[in-house]
Amino acid sequence: MADPRTAARDAAAAFNTAHCPGTWVRYWPAGRSAPFTYGWTTSRAWVIEDHLPVVEVSGEDFRVILANVEPIPVQPDGIADDERELPAPTAAAHRVREFITAWGDGILDVTLEGHPLYARDLEALSRHAAKVAELVDDLFLVWSHEAGAWWGPGGRAYRHDITRAGRFTADVAQSHARTRTWPADRKTPPEVVIPAPPLAVLADPARIEAWTDEQIRQATAARIAERRASMVEVPL
């Protein structure tokens, strides 16, 4: 049986190695069966006489057991500090809603050069992000090599702006992409299907063109390979 004193010392040492005082945490003052709150650590972890690893947290006049403390990552969803990726919109929307629930409505910050951030701003963004995420997930676009543009919503007209392109289910997109006959003397298929761009791409205009060009290239190569595989060689 493991020595509880050794286990407690190891837990405190591991926490101190990974997290310094000032780390933002979610914690449960009265145990995990009660509501949690937020704060930051004001000490290193240590072991008290009951062989429990604890740490001090801002706003509390008692020590919090480490088992009831969860450090909050500096960046969301495992994104590294030096990456430009955006978090998944649905997860971001949930965090925004959680923040608003914790802090309430009204002005959230007026200290940054007098530019206030209102809770209703975040509420509007979170609702929009969740709605847009539903529209993007598992949908596809149809690129027309014939027209040099995207098929529009409902399969009508063309759109040069990818943000105005039609979004289709996989079956509908494939049906649209195979409407035109692919002449034997043409190397490029009339249309190809690509996934709808993720929000992280749409949010960064510098990435959209390169991302879509690569998706079109891959989809075109796949259609060409499919065509070659279906051709039956007639013996002389």
Salt bridges, closest charged atoms under 4 A:
ASP3 OD1 - ARG5 NE 3.49
GLU70 OE1 - ARG26 NH1 3.33
GLU70 OE2 - ARG32 NH1 2.88
ASP77 OD1 - ARG95 NH1 3.21
GLU85 OE2 - ARG207 NH1 3.58
GLU98 OE2 - ARG26 NH2 3.64
ASP105 OD2 - ARG120 NH2 2.75
GLU123 OE1 - ARG97 NE 3.28
GLU123 OE2 - ARG127 NE 2.69
GLU146 OE1 - ARG186 NH1 2.68
GLU191 OE2 - ARG180 NH1 2.17
ASP204 OD2 - ARG84 NH2 3.53
GLU214 OE2 - ARG217 NH2 2.70
GLU226 OE1 - ARG178 NH2 3.23
